[in-house]
């Protein structure tokens, strides 16, 4: 029997499925550059805010004539755009994660650590699920972390397998929980923080109602995940990804019981070293996220520390020369995610090079005229959701949208705090739904979950959470959620 490969291995089916979806969106974006007139806002430099839009400065311009062949070269051109450094950083990050995870898996450290957790919480595994879900939600809601938790996703998947659940549960209590917390934006510098600064609001003002919403949504997410996990534990065939997990689970958990019974001091030392590195990742990333000018280093730093922790722990565990083979297999296994990320990033480049991005903003902003405060707040929510399909970066979108929204919000009587909150909701919730979002592409690449099955599963949660956020906005309008 052939030895299974180490690390994350993206299946051919999952790769081509995502490839076709993103390619279709690229072509749609290219067609829109032919259909929508070109236009442009005047952008001005403001201290501490970078380039912002002058709201009354829109004018139609000559069509730049983006040729069809550039629709196809856009995935390469993104490296030479303003987002090139960020995209390159994301690619390096996922490669480092893939290599480190493969080394940890091959050396037996993951099995050793997870077996200890399973023994500790074997009788209280649903308590563990609730604790982990809250932990990851807090990382997103209180510290604004999102992509930085990606290295922990494979570990959470294996943990879910070990406790009798499926990969959806593992991804749900890690990346999905982080995204839900990120969307609540209690103290999220990257959405609510930047948006409030652009709107002239006190930083993190209005946090108390957002904390209440955070715990309400946590209760819904916990109920959603617990019901799903219990259903799968009772009958694994009821999992939407039963067939995919049936192939992956034996490979990732085959040696767990064997390793768990060992009293190997090397594995104990390796596990301690690995945990220390991961703890350092969380501490430094949270610290860097709150220091202006250093937050751009959060992702590459976490990837580097994860590599050091994974490879270093593997060496301590005595993996020897086998570590090189595992690292190479991990690199090859995660590499197919690279063209998907390049293609997803190219969608923004296509519509901006085609001159229609500002036109889309202008047309959307015109819909606010004559509407009620609540309808306007919901329109802000909807516009942000649409723009998220083309521009996934929350900070970049804030710089484009908030300078336009604020004057319009003032005209129709929408409290600025409400407008910013609606923007944060629209920016956050779509991160784990749209196939153009780098985070979703990365985490699905680290699992065996096909996009269509993930979408069908997660939309059941959004069907509950979205109405709750609408109710929150309605109450905010009714009580004039402030300070202004």
N, C-alpha and C positions, 0 to 999 in steps of 0.2 A: 504494500500500500504506500502510495506516494506521500511524502511529508507535506502537510499543509503549509502555506506561506504565512510568514509573520506579518502582523500589522493589519491595517485597514486595506481591504481589497474591493475596489469599486467594480461592481458587476457590469458586464457589457450591456445588459438590458437597461439597467438604471442610467448608465451613461448616455445611451442613445435616446432614451426617453427624455431626459433633461435637455439634451442637445437639440432635439426637434422643437421642444417648447420654446427655448430661448431663441433659436434661429427664426421661428415664426414671429416672435416679438421684434426681432431685428428688422425683418422684412416689413412688418407693420409700421415700425418707426420710419423706415425709409419711404414708404408710400405716403405717410402723413406729411413728409417734407414736400411732396408734390401737391398735396391737397390744401394744406393750411398756408395762408399768406405769411410771408416773413415779416418780422417786426423786431423792434429793439427798444429797451428802456435805457435811459442814461444812468450810469452807475457812478457813484461818487465815493471817495475815500473818506472814512470817518475814523478818528483815533479810537483804537481798541475794538473796532468792529469790522475793519477791512472794507471791502467794496460792498456798498448797499445801494438799493434801487431808489431813485427819485420817483415817487408814485405817479406824478402827473407828466412824466416825460416820454410816454410811449409814442412811437411813430412807426408806421409801416415802412419797410425798406425794400430795396430790390432783392429779388430772390437770388441767393448765392449760387444756385445751380449745383447742388451736391450730386455728382454723378453716381450712377448705380454701382459702379465698381468699388466706390468707397464704402458702400454698405458692407462689402465683404472684407475690406482691408481694415475696417474700424477696430476689430479686436486687437490688431497690432498697433494701430495708431494711438490707442488709449495710453500706451506707455510714454508717448511724447506729448500728452495733454497735461493740463493742470493737475489731473488726478493720477498721473503716472506713478509718482513715488508711492502714493497710498496703495495703489493696486499691486505694485511690485512687493510692497511690504506684506500685503495679505498673502500673496503667493509664497513668499519665503516662510511666512508664519506657518501655513498649513503643511509645507514640506518638512519643517522642523518637527511639527507635531507628529506627522506620519512616521518619521524615522524614530523618534523617541518612544512612541507607543509600541512599535515593532520590537525594539530592543527590550522593553519592559515585559512584553508578552513572552518573548522567547526565553528570557532568563527566569521566568516563573515568579517574578516579584508581584505582578498583578494578582495572580492566583493566590499567592500567600496572603496578601493584604485583604483581598476580598473574602477569602475563606474565614479569616479572623472576624471580619464584620458580620458575615452570615452566622457564625457561631454565637456572636454577641447578641445579635438581634433576631435570631432564628424564630423566637416565640413572639417577637414584637416588631415584625417586619413592617407592618402598616404604620406603626409609630415612626419608624425610620423613614418611611416614605414621606410622612407629613413634615418631619424635621428637615429633610433634605430639600423638599419643595419650598419650604419657607426660607431656608438658607439661600437658595439660588434666586428666589424672588427678591430677597433683600439686597443681593448683589446688584441686581438690575435697578431696583426702585430707589435705593438709598445711596448707591455709589456710581450708578450709570454704567456699570459693566455690561457687556453683551458679547462681543466677539472673544473677549479674554477668557471666557469659560469653555471655549471650544476644546482645549486640551483635556478637560475633565469628562467630555461626552463619552469617549470610548470606555472609560472606566465605569461610568454610570450604566452603560449598556450591559457590560459584563456583570455588574452588580445585579441588575434587573434579572438577567438570565439566572444568576445564582439563587435568587429568591423565588424563582418559579414564575416570573412575569415575562413580558416580551420587550422587544426593542422600543416599541412605542412608549411604554411606561418609562424606560430608561431615558429616552429623549425628552419625554414630557416633564419629568421631575428635575431635569437639568436645563437644557437650552430653552425649552418652552417656558419653564417657570421663570428663567431669567428674563426672557422677552416680555412676559406678562408684567413682571415687576418694572422693567424698563419703561413699559407703556404707561404705567401709573405715574412715573416721573415725580416721585416725592421730592428727592433731592438730586435729580438727574441733570448734571451740568451740561450734557451734550444736547438735550432737547429743551427742557424747561428753563435751564440756566441761561443758555445762549439766547433763547427766545425772549425771556424776561429782560435781559440786558438790552436787546434790540428794541423792545417795547417801552423801555424806560421804567420798568417795574423794579422794586427792590428784589435783590437776588433771593430766590427760593421763598418769596412771599406766598402766602396762601397755602402753606404746607399742611396745616391741620386737617382741612377737608380731604386733601389727597391721601393722608394717612388713613382716614376712615374708609375711603374707597379702596385703598390697598388691602386692608384686612377683609373687606367684603369680597373682593375678587379672589383673594387667597382662599377664602372658604369655598368659593365656587370651583376653583382649580383643584383644590384638595379633594373635594367630593367627586369631581370628574375623573381624576386619576385613580382614586381609591376604588370607585365602582368598576373602572376598566381593569385594574390590576386584579381585583377579586374575581372578575368574570374570567380572565385568562388563567388565573391560578386554578379555578375549578374545572375549566375545560380549555386547554391551549388551542384547540381547533377554532375557538370563537374569536381568536385574534385575527385582525385583518391581514397581518403579516406572518401568519402561521407557516406558510410554505417557505418564505424567505428565512425566517428564524430557524426552521428545522435544519437547514443546511449550515447556517452560521453558528448556532449555539453550541453544537458538539465541538467545533474547532476552538472556540474561545474558552470553554469550560472543561475540556477533556481531562486536564491534569489537576483540577482544583482540589479534589479530595486527597489525592496523593500528596500534593504540596502542603495541604492543611495539616497533615499528620506529622510532617517533619518538624524536628526541633533544630533547624539549621540556623546557627548563629549568623552565617553570612547573609541569609535572606532577611533576618531580623534587622541587621545593620543596614542592608540595602533599602528595606522598607522605611526605616527611620530617615535615612538620607533623602529618599524620594519625597516623603511627607514634608520634610524641612524645606526642600526646594519649592514644593507646591505652595506651602504656606508663605514662603518669601515672595512667590509670584503674586499671590492675592494681596499681601500687604503693600508691596511696591506699586502694583498696578492701581490699587485704590488711592495710594498717596499721590502718584503721578497724575491720576485723573482729576485731582483737586488742585493741582498746581498749574497755573497758566503757563503755557510754553513747553510743558513737559508731557502733556497728555498724548501727543503724537507718538511718544516713545513707548506707550503702554503695551501695544500689541507686539512690536518686535522684541521688546524686553521679555515679555511673558513667554514668547516662543523660544527665545534663547535659554531662559532659565528652565523651561520645560525640557529642552534638549539636554542641558547639563544634568538635570535631575534624573531623566530617563537613562541616558547613556552611563552616567556616573553610577547609578544604582545597579545597572547591569554589570558593570565591571566589578563592583563590590560583591555582587552575587556570584561572580566567577563565570560569566558567560564566555569569556575568552575570545578566540577568533570567530566563534559563531556570531558574535555581535556584528561583525562586518556584513555577513550575509543577511542577518535580520534587518540591519539598517537599509541595505540596498532593496530588499523586498518591501520594506515600509515606504521607501521613496517611490518605487515603481507603482505600488498599490494606490498611493494618493495622487500621483501625477495626473491622471485623467481629469481631476478637478480643475486643473489649470486652464485648459481651453474654455471650460464652462464659465469660469470667473472672468476671463478676458471678454467673452461674448456678452455676458451680462453687463459688464461695465461699458461696452461699446454702445449700448442703447442710448445712454445720455449723450454720448459724443455725436451720434447720428442726428438727434433732434436739435442739439445746440449748433452743430455745424450746418444743419439745414435751415437755421434761422427761425425756428418755430417755437422754441422754448418760451421766449418772452411773449409771443403771441398767445400761447396757451394760458399763460398767467394773466394776460390782459383780458382775454375773453372770460376767464373764470371770475376775475374780480368784478366784471361788469354785472354779474348775476346778483350781486349784493344789493343793488339799488332798489329801494322801495320795500325791502323785506323786513320782517320783525326781528328783534334781537335773537330769539331762539332759532328762527330759521337761518339767520346769518351765521350763528355759531355752528349749526349743523352743516351749513355750506362750507365753512372753513374746514371742518372735519372731513367732508367729502372731497374737497379740492386737494387737501393734503394726501388723502388716500390715493387719488389719481396720480398726483405727481410722484408719489413713492414708487410707482411702477417704473418711472424713468430716471428718477434721482433718488437713490437709496440712502445717501449720506444725510443724516439728520442735521448736522451743523451747516452743511452746504445748502440744504433746502431752507433752513431758517433764514440764512442770509438773503435768499431769493424771495421768500414768501412773506416774512414778518414785516419788512418795510412797506409792502403793498397792503397787507391786511389791516395794519393798525389804523391808518387814516380812514379806511372804509368802515372799520368797526366803530370808530368814533362817530362817523356820519349817521350810522343806523342805530346807534345807542347800545352797542355791544360793549360790555365791560372788557377792558384790555386783558385782565386776568382770565376771563372766560375764553377770549379769543386765543390766548396762548395755550390754555389747557386743551382746547379743541384741536389745536395744531399738534400738541404733544401726543394726544390719542391717535390721530391719524398717522403720525410718523411712526409710532411704536408698534401698533397692532399688526400692521402689514408686513413686518420684518420676517415673520415665520410663515407667510402665506405666498408672497410673490416669488416666482422663480428667478427674478432678476436680482434678488437680494443675495449678497455674497454670503451672509451668515447662513441662510437656509441651504445654499448650495454646499457649503463646507460641512455642515452637520449631517446632511443627508449622505454626503460622500463618505462620512465616517461610519455609516450604518448600512443595513441592507434594505432600508425602507424606500420603496418607489415613491416618486413625487405625488402621483395620483392618489395613492392610498394615504399618504400623509395629509394631503389637502382635504380629503373626505373626512378623515378623523378629526383634524384640528378645527374644521369649520363647525363641527358640532359644539365645540367649546365657544367659538366666537359667536354662535347663535345665542348663547346665554350672556356672554360678557358685553357684546355691543349694546344691547338694550339697556344694560345697567349703566354704561357710560353716557348714553343718551339721557337717561333719567337724571344722572349727575349734572349734566349740562343744563337740563330744564330747571332743576332745583337751584343751580348756580345763578341762572337768569332771574328766577323768582326772588332769591334772597340777595341779589346784587353782590355776588362773590367778588371780593376786592383784593387789595385796597382801592383800585380804580380801574 
